[in-house]
Amino acid sequence: MAPNIRDPPTSNVNEPPTANVKEVYYKGFFYDVTEWVRRHPGGKIIEFYTKKGEDATLPIQEFHNRSTKKVGAIMNSLKKRPATLEELGLDKEAIQRHEALTRDFQKLKDELVAEGMFEPSIPHVIYRISELIGFLVLGMYLLMTSQSWPVWTFGLLCFAMYQGRSGWLMHEGGHHSLTGVPNVDRFLQAVIYGLGDGMASKWWSSQHNRHHAMPQRLKHDVDLETLPLIAFNKGVVRHKKQGTGFFIQHQSTLFLLIDTLLVATMWKVYLHPRYVIQRGTYIQLLFMGLHYLFAYNVGFVTYLVSVWLASIYIFGNFSLSHTHLPITEKPTHWVEYSLTHTMDITPGWMVDWWMAYLNYQIEHHLFPTMPQFRHPLIRDRVVALAKKHNIPYHCDDYFITLDKTLQNLADVSKDLKHGM
């Protein structure tokens, strides 16, 4: 949400809404967002929470953790009315469970805030940016000067790692967990993603927010919308023809080796340029264009191979944390989304570095604006929260999870081949 409040508050009402009114439930009240939907900077994601049974309290709080005053001003400008339990559309048991989850989650959140867990770390940001510069400079230098095949190959890997790890760092910028200043973090995100990958951070954020809002929620989580190349769950397939195509039937083999490059290429040459041109965000287009100076200097084939390696690295790792887990079509509590529909990868210094702390996916989904390097410090308390509410805490080793991810793709292909 943003501070541009054009409509002054009118009046608080107690009457049920008319058919055309869109409301979200927030802290015991229904707020009329009918007009605000069009102006919401985060896009129409807010409409996810206008459906019956949806509670926007924790999503609004956690998405806008760095802008609480602005959000408060906006909410106060909207018409509101007290909520009744019947209008939530949930049974009494579900309401009581959700209230208990919210209460304990908020208690944990307050403790973490008091301990400074959400405070940005500029030294850490400097280290992460320096790492990117190191990979870029070393990779470019070796690719452009080395006559040794092994050394040249090492340079190629460094250049690919620069692109891949740019994706990790821009992700943190998109969640405002670098400097903690949203405008600064969004600018850093645009620079890092544009120079590092030739892609548009605004497009990425608009899609990624949908995933964070409702992970593994059918028709909501954009990470499930991967047809015709991939079907992570047979539930995404609408008709038989979609599930029997070449790419779907061979997806366990093609996913890492071919699909990742196809997706990255489509993003680079079509989706992202189209997005920034249509919206006139030309500063992003500038950073995206500068990225191709690197491509020009290393040559087309070398650049294409580096993109292939980087896409395997980043898409492959992103897929581990949720794609093989169950999907849902029902309203789900913020905490249950994180614990039931995402998972962690067993911690360790190498895995933590390799996945840039996104192996702590449960913690990241619970607290998306927390600097990710602090997730190891809170993990035990999140495990305790899950245990208290009898919710499984999913965690497994890296290669076991990779095998589960690929096996899930194979199983989905088999199920679709023999009928939906």
GUMIRO-735608 format. One record per residue (C-alpha): residue in three letters; x, y, z. Coordinates in steps of 0.05 Angstrom, whole numbers, plus 5000, padded with zeros to 4 digits. Layout:
BEGIN
ALAXYZ...
END
This chain:
BEGIN
MET500050005000ALA502250724990PRO501251405023ASN497351724966ILE490551805000ARG485952174954ASP479252024987PRO478152295057PRO474751835107THR467251865101SER463651475155ASN463950825191VAL458050375176ASN454949765209GLU450549535152PRO452548925110PRO455549105043THR451949124977ALA453648624923ASN458649084888VAL462549284951LYS469348964962GLU471548895033VAL477548605070TYR477648355141TYR482948695184LYS483448695259GLY476148575274PHE473149025221PHE471248985148TYR474349545108ASP471349785042VAL476849744990THR472349794929GLU475750424903TRP482550284934VAL483549644894ARG484950054831ARG490150484867HIS493749944907PRO501149984886GLY501749234899GLY496649094845LYS490248704849ILE493148214899ILE488848574950GLU482748264916PHE485047584942TYR482747805010THR475948054990LYS473247344986LYS469247025042GLY473446705096GLU479747105082ASP483347465139ALA487948025114THR490448215183LEU497247855182PRO498447925107ILE497548685111GLN501948705173GLU507548285145PHE507648545074HIS507849265099ASN512149175160ARG516549765138SER510750225125THR506150145184LYS504650885193LYS502650965120VAL498450345122GLY495050575185ALA493351245153ILE490450895092MET486350415133ASN483650995174SER481451335110LEU477050755090LYS469950615111LYS469550045160ARG464449645199PRO464949145255ALA465748425233THR461247855256LEU463547135262GLU458246905214GLU460647375159LEU467647075162GLY464746445132LEU468845985177ASP466245485228LYS467245635302GLU472845135310ALA476745445252ILE475746145280GLN478345925348ARG484345585317HIS486046195275GLU485346655335ALA490146225375LEU495146205317THR494746955308ARG495647085382ASP501946645387PHE504746895321GLN503947615343LYS507347455410LEU513247165373LYS513447745324ASP513548245382GLU519347875414LEU523247875350VAL522148615338ALA524448765409GLU530748355397GLY532348755334MET531448175286PHE528248615234GLU533549155237PRO537649205172SER545049055171ILE548849515125PRO555449115134HIS551748495110VAL548948875049ILE555949135032TYR558648425037ARG553148154991ILE554148694939SER561748614943GLU560747874930LEU556848024867ILE562148514843GLY567548004856PHE564047464816LEU562747954759VAL569748244754LEU573247574761GLY568647234713MET569047764659TYR576547824666LEU577747084658LEU572847014601MET575947584562THR583347444575SER584546714592GLN587446234540SER586845644587TRP580645224580PRO580045044654VAL581145774675TRP576146014623THR571045514649PHE572045764719GLY570846464693LEU564346234661LEU562045934727CYS563746594763PHE559746994711ALA553846514719MET554246574795TYR554047324789GLN547547274751GLY544546744797ARG546447094862SER543947754835GLY537247404835TRP537947224908LEU539947934929MET534748294888HIS529647834922GLU531648134988GLY530948834960GLY523948664937HIS522148475009HIS525249115037SER530148725079LEU536649055055THR536749765082GLY529749745111VAL527850365071PRO522750135019ASN524550644965VAL532050514973ASP531049764972ARG526649794910PHE531950204875LEU537449724895GLN533049154871ALA532149484803VAL539649604796ILE541748904819TYR536548534777GLY537348974716LEU544948954714GLY545448244740ASP540047894698GLY537348394648MET530548344681ALA525348814711SER524448814787LYS517549124783TRP514948544741TRP518248044787SER515348354850SER508348384821GLN508547634810HIS512447434872ASN507647794918ARG502147324894HIS506346724914HIS507747014983ALA500447194994MET497846484985PRO503345964971GLN500845334935ARG493845634930LEU490845434864LYS489046024819HIS492746494866ASP500046274871VAL503446474806ASP508745944818LEU503545424800GLU501945774734THR507445444693LEU503645114636PRO505044914581LEU512144754602ILE511244484672ALA505844214718PHE508144164790ASN501343894809LYS496043554767GLY490844024796VAL493444594752VAL491544214688ARG484644404662HIS483843894607LYS487143254583LYS490843554524GLN494744014570GLY497343424610THR499442974552GLY503943464515PHE511243324503PHE513943804555ILE509343574611GLN510442844597HIS518042934599GLN518343484651SER522543114703THR528143074652LEU527043744618PHE525844174680LEU532944334699LEU536444224633ILE531544574585ASP525544894618THR529645354662LEU533245654602LEU526745724563VAL523446094621ALA529446554631THR529746714557MET522346864553TRP523047324612LYS529047684584VAL526847794512TYR519347874520LEU515647904586HIS520248384623PRO521648874566ARG514248894548TYR512449034621VAL517149624630ILE515449924562GLN507949884575ARG508750214642GLY514050714622THR518950504676TYR524850694633ILE530050724689GLN529049974696LEU529749904620LEU536450274626PHE539249784677MET536649204636GLY540049474574LEU546749574610HIS546648834627TYR547548664553LEU554249034552PHE556748434591ALA553747974539TYR557048364482ASN563848314514VAL563747564527GLY560247364462PHE553347084448VAL554746344458THR558646454522TYR553146904548LEU547646404530VAL551345844567SER552146294628VAL544646454628TRP543245704623LEU547545554684ALA544746144723SER537545934708ILE538845224731TYR541945504795ILE536445994813PHE530145644787GLY532544974811ASN533545224882PHE527145624883SER523244994865LEU525644594924SER521844964978HIS514644844957THR513144574888HIS512443844910LEU508044014970PRO500443984972ILE496144514939THR489944824969GLU483745184945LYS481145395013PRO482346005057THR488345865100HIS491546215159TRP498046595146VAL501846125193GLU498845505163TYR500645725093SER507945775114LEU508245135153THR503944695109HIS505644945039THR513045115045MET518944755075ASP526044855099ILE532444535073THR536944265128PRO541444825152GLY548944825144TRP554145345125MET554645095053VAL547145035041ASP545945705075TRP550846045027TRP548745654965MET541345824975ALA542746515005TYR538746335068LEU532546165027ASN533245455053TYR529645765113GLN523345835071ILE518345745128GLU521546315167HIS521846745105HIS514446645090LEU512546805162PHE516847425165PRO518347645093THR521448315113MET526448025161PRO533748035135GLN534647315113PHE541347205146ARG537647245213HIS533046655198PRO537746145230LEU537146535295ILE529546465299ARG528645765270ASP528045395337ARG522445865360VAL518645755295VAL519345005306ALA516445095376LEU510645495348ALA509044935299LYS509544415354LYS504844795400HIS499444805348ASN500644095322ILE502744325253PRO508343935220TYR514844315208HIS517444055141CYS525044015134ASP529543555094ASP536543505066TYR538243865001PHE539243264955ILE533442884985THR528943484971LEU531743554901ASP530042814889LYS522942934916THR522143534870LEU524143144808GLN520242524829ASN514042954839LEU514743204767ALA515242484743ASP509242274785VAL505042844758SER506842654687LYS504941934700ASP498242124732LEU496542584674LYS498442064623HIS493641554652GLY487942034662MET486342634705
END
